[in-house]
Amino acid sequence: ALDVPGAAFVLVKEGEVFFSKGYGYADVERQIPVDPQSTVFRVGSTSKVFTATAVMQLVEENKIDLNADVNRYLTRFQIPDTFPEPVTMAHLLTHTAGFDDKVLGVFTENVEGLDPLGEYLANEMPPRVMPPGEVTSYSNLGMALAGYIVETVSGIPFEQYVAEQILQPLGMEQSSFAQPLPQPLAAQMAVPYPRNLESGSMLYTSIAPAGMLSTTAHDMARFLLAHLQNGRYNGARILEQETARQMHQRQFTNHEDIAGWAYGFTERTENGQRVLDHGGADPTGYGSMLVLLPEQNLGFFAVANTRFQDELLMELPRAFLDRYYPEQEPVADGRMPLQGSAARASRVTGTYLTNRHARRTIAKVALLSQPPVRVQLAEETSGELVVTGLESGDTQRPGSWVEIEPFLFEHSGTGARIAFRQDEDGQMTHLFARGHTPGTFDKAAWYQTPVFHQVVLAVCVLIFGSVVVGWPLAALIRRMSEQERAFDLAVKWARG
């Protein structure tokens, strides 16, 4: 059982709402059912598509240049020139700016303690650790920076800009980036249940553009329709057609056969259908998934008042496509192996670690808790791989990974794909896959693997324990020995 207290689903097609339904409870204790028209949910990182839409509006007005150094738009602080190439808005919208990840100090239960967006970024913007435009590395603060640039260019707060330029024109009257929510939206908010159907406390963050939209399923239907109609909905236009098309085009990919990024959306082809989507996980206890099939003029949105669950929200797009747009071509099972596949398979084996982790703060120890991706040779078939640790769930299904092009492998059970990259010296450097977002995994040296660090940690704990316990014990033994010697001397003296 997934322990999902409540969920809402809406599907739009051919310019109108085709189906919508609420499931379960917005409030389990009070038995209030979910209503897709009125129940308000946080959507987490699905909010980033609204941030990207706001950016593209200002691009359309020639107020933002996608390929210019973002420092052009910043006065309170500057992004350092760590690498020769500057960070651009195109990098921010495709998560290729190369920022370190920030884990600590992002959320708080005290809304009064929130810093203004610009002040927070000036103090907390993580360092650049990778050249821009090289690989994807999902960045909440990168998208927050894009939202802050919307502020600096428009001259009004981000939340106000989105309300005036996106939400109000689309008639999204039950939606807001505000923290806390105004009444009556707060009264319609689904209670969050982060785990085991236990309600949790609301969390807030200073980086609202990265994930603080609250909305209903029916309000989201309006946003879906606007994007499916290239910026137009019910007489209102939030983007010109060419701007919307540009936003929906693939703008970056780690590998041409792996999911990539449009501006704000992930972009891929699955079951022969072009898919634009974005998921969202709010640590308060909400999860969401937005999906567009532009060629079918169809989209849907699902949201739940519990933590993001792969089994529900990541599987939903695949289950929908398998049901209504089944794969026409068989997947890799039964294909003849490529020449040289056995040798290439041996070269890619090893441990790979997500490149989305803190490198410059104590939070880097969190990497030890994340399961590494392990790539091994299949025992029964030469040249095939067994992969564990990918977050998409594909590795939990029967089947191995078969090479279909050099260093490109397809799962024989699901058709999912992974790819590997090598450097100029022929050393494997990366594994690319589709998880919650297009994922990049760095090849780990033996001393970078979690197992090695866990052994080192265990040895350190053992040494520390020996010092803490052993030193006082040794001192006690010495003291007892000295007392025993003193007693023996006293006895000898008395006998003397």
ZASE-286103 format. One record per residue (C-alpha): x, y, z; chain. Coordinates in steps of 0.25 Angstrom, whole numbers, always signed. Example, Ala and Ser with C-alpha at 12.3 -4.5 7.8 and 13.67 -1.06 7.14 Angstrom:
2
SITE     xx     yy     zz  chain
SITE    +49    -18    +31      A
SITE    +55     -4    +29      A
***
This chain:
496
SITE     xx     yy     zz  chain
SITE     +0     +0     +0      A
SITE     +5    +14     -3      A
SITE     -2    +21     +8      A
SITE     -7    +32     -1      A
SITE    -18    +40     +7      A
SITE    -23    +48     -5      A
SITE    -21    +51    -19      A
SITE    -26    +59    -31      A
SITE    -25    +57    -46      A
SITE    -29    +65    -58      A
SITE    -28    +62    -73      A
SITE    -29    +72    -84      A
SITE    -31    +69    -99      A
SITE    -34    +77   -111      A
SITE    -36    +90   -103      A
SITE    -45    +86    -92      A
SITE    -45    +78    -79      A
SITE    -48    +64    -83      A
SITE    -47    +57    -69      A
SITE    -45    +61    -55      A
SITE    -47    +54    -41      A
SITE    -43    +55    -27      A
SITE    -39    +42    -19      A
SITE    -38    +40     -4      A
SITE    -37    +51     +6      A
SITE    -32    +65     +7      A
SITE    -33    +64    +22      A
SITE    -33    +50    +27      A
SITE    -37    +53    +42      A
SITE    -49    +62    +37      A
SITE    -52    +53    +26      A
SITE    -52    +64    +16      A
SITE    -51    +58     +1      A
SITE    -42    +63     -9      A
SITE    -49    +72    -19      A
SITE    -41    +75    -32      A
SITE    -48    +89    -34      A
SITE    -46    +94    -20      A
SITE    -35    +86    -12      A
SITE    -22    +94    -12      A
SITE     -9    +86    -12      A
SITE     +6    +90    -13      A
SITE    +12    +85    -26      A
SITE    +26    +86    -22      A
SITE    +36    +87    -34      A
SITE    +25    +87    -44      A
SITE    +25   +102    -40      A
SITE    +38   +103    -48      A
SITE    +30   +102    -61      A
SITE    +23   +115    -57      A
SITE    +36   +122    -54      A
SITE    +41   +118    -68      A
SITE    +29   +123    -74      A
SITE    +31   +136    -67      A
SITE    +45   +137    -72      A
SITE    +40   +134    -86      A
SITE    +30   +145    -86      A
SITE    +42   +155    -83      A
SITE    +50   +149    -94      A
SITE    +39   +151   -103      A
SITE    +39   +166    -99      A
SITE    +54   +167   -101      A
SITE    +57   +169    -87      A
SITE    +64   +156    -85      A
SITE    +75   +150    -94      A
SITE    +75   +135    -92      A
SITE    +90   +135    -96      A
SITE    +95   +147    -89      A
SITE   +103   +146    -76      A
SITE    +93   +147    -65      A
SITE   +102   +156    -57      A
SITE    +96   +167    -67      A
SITE    +83   +166    -59      A
SITE    +89   +165    -45      A
SITE    +93   +177    -36      A
SITE    +92   +172    -22      A
SITE   +102   +161    -25      A
SITE   +110   +155    -36      A
SITE   +112   +140    -41      A
SITE   +127   +138    -40      A
SITE   +135   +135    -53      A
SITE   +140   +122    -47      A
SITE   +140   +117    -62      A
SITE   +143   +124    -75      A
SITE   +129   +122    -80      A
SITE   +118   +131    -73      A
SITE   +105   +126    -67      A
SITE    +93   +129    -76      A
SITE    +78   +129    -75      A
SITE    +78   +117    -84      A
SITE    +87   +110    -75      A
SITE    +78   +113    -63      A
SITE    +65   +108    -70      A
SITE    +72    +95    -74      A
SITE    +79    +92    -61      A
SITE    +93    +93    -68      A
SITE    +99   +105    -60      A
SITE   +108    +96    -52      A
SITE   +105   +100    -38      A
SITE   +108    +92    -26      A
SITE    +95    +86    -19      A
SITE    +90    +93     -6      A
SITE    +83    +84     +4      A
SITE    +84    +91    +18      A
SITE    +76   +103    +22      A
SITE    +66   +103    +10      A
SITE    +53   +100    +18      A
SITE    +48   +106    +31      A
SITE    +35   +105    +39      A
SITE    +35   +119    +42      A
SITE    +30   +128    +31      A
SITE    +33   +141    +38      A
SITE    +48   +137    +37      A
SITE    +48   +136    +22      A
SITE    +58   +145    +15      A
SITE    +55   +153     +2      A
SITE    +58   +145    -10      A
SITE    +70   +154    -14      A
SITE    +76   +155     +0      A
SITE    +75   +140     +1      A
SITE    +82   +137    -12      A
SITE    +93   +148     -9      A
SITE    +96   +141     +4      A
SITE    +94   +126     +0      A
SITE    +96   +124    -15      A
SITE   +105   +112    -16      A
SITE   +118   +112    -24      A
SITE   +120   +108    -38      A
SITE   +126    +94    -38      A
SITE   +125    +90    -53      A
SITE   +126    +97    -66      A
SITE   +113   +102    -71      A
SITE   +106    +95    -83      A
SITE   +114    +82    -80      A
SITE   +104    +73    -73      A
SITE    +91    +74    -66      A
SITE    +91    +76    -51      A
SITE    +77    +79    -45      A
SITE    +78    +92    -37      A
SITE    +67    +98    -29      A
SITE    +75   +111    -26      A
SITE    +78   +112    -41      A
SITE    +63   +113    -44      A
SITE    +61   +122    -32      A
SITE    +72   +131    -38      A
SITE    +64   +131    -51      A
SITE    +52   +136    -43      A
SITE    +60   +147    -36      A
SITE    +64   +152    -50      A
SITE    +49   +153    -53      A
SITE    +48   +162    -41      A
SITE    +60   +170    -45      A
SITE    +56   +172    -59      A
SITE    +41   +174    -57      A
SITE    +43   +183    -44      A
SITE    +33   +176    -36      A
SITE    +33   +164    -27      A
SITE    +33   +150    -34      A
SITE    +20   +145    -27      A
SITE    +13   +158    -32      A
SITE    +19   +157    -46      A
SITE    +14   +143    -47      A
SITE     +0   +146    -42      A
SITE     -2   +158    -51      A
SITE     +4   +152    -64      A
SITE     +1   +137    -63      A
SITE     -9   +134    -52      A
SITE    -19   +145    -54      A
SITE    -20   +145    -70      A
SITE    -22   +130    -69      A
SITE    -33   +131    -58      A
SITE    -25   +123    -48      A
SITE    -32   +129    -37      A
SITE    -29   +118    -27      A
SITE    -14   +119    -29      A
SITE     -3   +126    -22      A
SITE    +12   +127    -19      A
SITE    +10   +134     -6      A
SITE    +15   +129     +7      A
SITE     +6   +128    +15      A
SITE     -6   +126     +6      A
SITE    -17   +137     +7      A
SITE    -30   +133    +12      A
SITE    -39   +126     +7      A
SITE    -28   +118     -1      A
SITE    -22   +114    +13      A
SITE    -35   +108    +17      A
SITE    -36   +100     +5      A
SITE    -22    +94     +6      A
SITE    -21    +79     +7      A
SITE    -14    +75    +20      A
SITE     +0    +69    +17      A
SITE     +3    +55    +21      A
SITE    +18    +53    +19      A
SITE    +19    +39    +24      A
SITE    +10    +28    +29      A
SITE     -3    +36    +28      A
SITE     +3    +45    +39      A
SITE     +0    +60    +37      A
SITE    +12    +69    +36      A
SITE    +15    +84    +39      A
SITE    +16    +93    +27      A
SITE    +30    +97    +22      A
SITE    +34   +110    +15      A
SITE    +45   +114     +7      A
SITE    +52   +127     +2      A
SITE    +54   +122    -12      A
SITE    +39   +122    -16      A
SITE    +41   +121    -31      A
SITE    +47   +107    -29      A
SITE    +35   +101    -23      A
SITE    +25   +109    -15      A
SITE    +12   +109    -25      A
SITE     -1   +105    -18      A
SITE    -12   +102    -27      A
SITE    -24    +93    -31      A
SITE    -25    +82    -41      A
SITE    -35    +90    -49      A
SITE    -26   +103    -49      A
SITE    -15    +95    -54      A
SITE    -24    +90    -66      A
SITE    -24   +104    -71      A
SITE     -9   +105    -70      A
SITE     -8    +92    -78      A
SITE    -17    +97    -88      A
SITE    -10   +110    -90      A
SITE     +3   +102    -93      A
SITE     -4    +92   -102      A
SITE     -9   +104   -110      A
SITE     +4   +111   -111      A
SITE     +2   +121   -101      A
SITE    -13   +124   -103      A
SITE    -25   +121    -94      A
SITE    -40   +125    -94      A
SITE    -36   +139   -101      A
SITE    -24   +141    -93      A
SITE    -10   +140    -98      A
SITE     +2   +138    -88      A
SITE    +12   +135    -99      A
SITE    +13   +137   -114      A
SITE    +13   +125   -122      A
SITE    +28   +125   -126      A
SITE    +32   +128   -112      A
SITE    +24   +116   -107      A
SITE    +29   +107   -118      A
SITE    +43   +111   -114      A
SITE    +40   +108   -100      A
SITE    +35    +94   -103      A
SITE    +47    +90   -112      A
SITE    +58    +82   -107      A
SITE    +69    +91   -103      A
SITE    +79    +82    -96      A
SITE    +82    +67    -95      A
SITE    +93    +59    -89      A
SITE    +91    +49   -100      A
SITE    +82    +50   -112      A
SITE    +75    +37   -108      A
SITE    +73    +41    -94      A
SITE    +62    +50    -88      A
SITE    +67    +65    -89      A
SITE    +62    +79    -85      A
SITE    +53    +89    -92      A
SITE    +52   +102    -85      A
SITE    +46    +98    -72      A
SITE    +40    +85    -76      A
SITE    +47    +71    -78      A
SITE    +46    +66    -92      A
SITE    +47    +52    -97      A
SITE    +40    +42   -107      A
SITE    +33    +30   -101      A
SITE    +25    +20   -108      A
SITE    +26    +28   -120      A
SITE    +20    +40   -114      A
SITE    +27    +53   -111      A
SITE    +26    +56    -96      A
SITE    +28    +69    -88      A
SITE    +27    +68    -73      A
SITE    +31    +72    -59      A
SITE    +29    +66    -46      A
SITE    +29    +73    -32      A
SITE    +32    +68    -18      A
SITE    +30    +77     -6      A
SITE    +36    +72     +7      A
SITE    +24    +77    +15      A
SITE    +16    +65     +9      A
SITE    +12    +68     -6      A
SITE    +15    +62    -19      A
SITE    +11    +65    -33      A
SITE    +13    +62    -48      A
SITE    +10    +70    -60      A
SITE    +10    +64    -74      A
SITE     +8    +69    -88      A
SITE     +7    +61   -101      A
SITE     +7    +73   -111      A
SITE     +5    +64   -123      A
SITE     -8    +59   -117      A
SITE    -13    +72   -112      A
SITE    -14    +65    -99      A
SITE     -9    +67    -85      A
SITE    -11    +63    -70      A
SITE     -8    +67    -56      A
SITE     -7    +59    -44      A
SITE     -5    +63    -29      A
SITE     -5    +56    -16      A
SITE     -4    +61     -1      A
SITE     +7    +52     +2      A
SITE    +22    +51     -1      A
SITE    +26    +49    -16      A
SITE    +25    +34    -19      A
SITE    +31    +28    -31      A
SITE    +21    +17    -31      A
SITE    +10    +27    -33      A
SITE    +15    +39    -40      A
SITE    +27    +34    -48      A
SITE    +19    +22    -52      A
SITE     +7    +30    -56      A
SITE    +12    +35    -70      A
SITE    +17    +22    -74      A
SITE     +4    +14    -70      A
SITE     -4    +25    -77      A
SITE     +5    +23    -90      A
SITE     +5     +8    -89      A
SITE    -10     +8    -88      A
SITE    -14    +19    -99      A
SITE     -2    +20   -107      A
SITE     +5     +6   -107      A
SITE    +19     +4   -112      A
SITE    +18     +0   -127      A
SITE    +32     -6   -127      A
SITE    +38    -17   -118      A
SITE    +49    -13   -109      A
SITE    +63    -19   -109      A
SITE    +59    -33   -104      A
SITE    +64    -43   -115      A
SITE    +73    -33   -123      A
SITE    +86    -38   -128      A
SITE    +98    -33   -120      A
SITE   +106    -22   -126      A
SITE   +121    -25   -130      A
SITE   +130    -21   -118      A
SITE   +118    -20   -108      A
SITE   +125    -30    -98      A
SITE   +137    -21    -98      A
SITE   +130     -8    -96      A
SITE   +121    -14    -86      A
SITE   +133    -18    -78      A
SITE   +138     -3    -79      A
SITE   +126     +3    -73      A
SITE   +124     -6    -61      A
SITE   +126     +1    -47      A
SITE   +120    +10    -38      A
SITE   +114    +23    -42      A
SITE   +109    +35    -32      A
SITE    +99    +45    -35      A
SITE   +105    +58    -38      A
SITE    +94    +66    -31      A
SITE   +101    +67    -17      A
SITE   +108    +77     -8      A
SITE   +123    +77    -10      A
SITE   +127    +90     -2      A
SITE   +119    +88    +11      A
SITE   +117    +78    +22      A
SITE   +104    +74    +15      A
SITE   +113    +66     +5      A
SITE   +112    +54    +15      A
SITE    +98    +52    +11      A
SITE   +104    +46     -2      A
SITE   +107    +34     +7      A
SITE    +92    +32     +9      A
SITE    +88    +32     -6      A
SITE    +89    +18    -13      A
SITE   +100    +18    -23      A
SITE    +97    +13    -37      A
SITE   +104     +0    -39      A
SITE   +107     -6    -53      A
SITE   +111    -20    -54      A
SITE   +112    -30    -65      A
SITE   +100    -40    -67      A
SITE   +104    -54    -63      A
SITE    +96    -61    -73      A
SITE    +98    -53    -86      A
SITE   +111    -47    -91      A
SITE   +111    -32    -94      A
SITE    +99    -29    -85      A
SITE    +98    -21    -72      A
SITE    +91    -22    -59      A
SITE    +88     -8    -53      A
SITE    +84     -5    -39      A
SITE    +81     +8    -32      A
SITE    +74    +16    -43      A
SITE    +62    +24    -37      A
SITE    +53    +22    -48      A
SITE    +49     +7    -44      A
SITE    +54     +1    -57      A
SITE    +64     -7    -50      A
SITE    +54    -13    -41      A
SITE    +47    -20    -53      A
SITE    +52    -33    -59      A
SITE    +62    -31    -71      A
SITE    +76    -27    -74      A
SITE    +81    -15    -82      A
SITE    +85    -18    -96      A
SITE    +94    -10   -104      A
SITE    +87     -4   -117      A
SITE    +98     +6   -121      A
SITE   +112     +8   -115      A
SITE   +110    +12   -101      A
SITE    +95    +13   -102      A
SITE    +87     +2    -95      A
SITE    +73     -1    -94      A
SITE    +65     -9    -84      A
SITE    +60    -22    -89      A
SITE    +47    -21    -80      A
SITE    +43     -7    -81      A
SITE    +50     +0    -93      A
SITE    +57    +10    -84      A
SITE    +71    +15    -88      A
SITE    +84    +19    -82      A
SITE    +96    +24    -88      A
SITE   +111    +25    -84      A
SITE   +121    +36    -87      A
SITE   +136    +35    -88      A
SITE   +147    +45    -88      A
SITE   +158    +48    -98      A
SITE   +166    +37    -92      A
SITE   +156    +27    -93      A
SITE   +152    +27    -78      A
SITE   +138    +26    -74      A
SITE   +133    +38    -68      A
SITE   +118    +38    -67      A
SITE   +105    +30    -68      A
SITE    +92    +37    -73      A
SITE    +78    +33    -69      A
SITE    +64    +37    -68      A
SITE    +60    +38    -53      A
SITE    +51    +49    -47      A
SITE    +59    +58    -57      A
SITE    +69    +55    -67      A
SITE    +80    +50    -58      A
SITE    +95    +51    -58      A
SITE   +104    +41    -51      A
SITE   +119    +42    -49      A
SITE   +128    +30    -50      A
SITE   +134    +28    -36      A
SITE   +148    +24    -33      A
SITE   +150    +13    -23      A
SITE   +153    +24    -12      A
SITE   +140    +31    -15      A
SITE   +130    +20    -13      A
SITE   +120    +20     -2      A
SITE   +126     +6     +3      A
SITE   +140    +12     +4      A
SITE   +135    +24    +12      A
SITE   +126    +15    +21      A
SITE   +138     +6    +24      A
SITE   +147    +19    +27      A
SITE   +135    +24    +36      A
SITE   +134    +11    +43      A
SITE   +149    +11    +46      A
SITE   +149    +25    +51      A
SITE   +137    +22    +60      A
SITE   +145    +10    +65      A
SITE   +157    +18    +68      A
SITE   +149    +29    +75      A
SITE   +142    +19    +83      A
SITE   +155    +12    +87      A
SITE   +160    +26    +91      A
SITE   +148    +30    +99      A
SITE   +146    +17   +106      A
SITE   +160    +11   +106      A
SITE   +168    +23   +111      A
SITE   +159    +24   +124      A
SITE   +160     +9   +126      A
SITE   +175     +9   +124      A
SITE   +176    +20   +134      A
SITE   +168    +12   +144      A
SITE   +176     +0   +142      A
SITE   +189     +8   +144      A
SITE   +183    +14   +157      A
SITE   +179     +1   +162      A
SITE   +193     -5   +159      A
SITE   +199     +7   +166      A
SITE   +190     +5   +178      A
SITE   +194    -10   +178      A
SITE   +209     -7   +178      A
SITE   +207     +3   +189      A
SITE   +200     -8   +197      A
SITE   +211    -18   +195      A
SITE   +221     -8   +199      A
SITE   +213     -5   +212      A
SITE   +212    -19   +215      A
SITE   +227    -22   +213      A
SITE   +230    -10   +222      A
SITE   +221    -14   +232      A
SITE   +227    -28   +232      A
SITE   +241    -22   +232      A
***
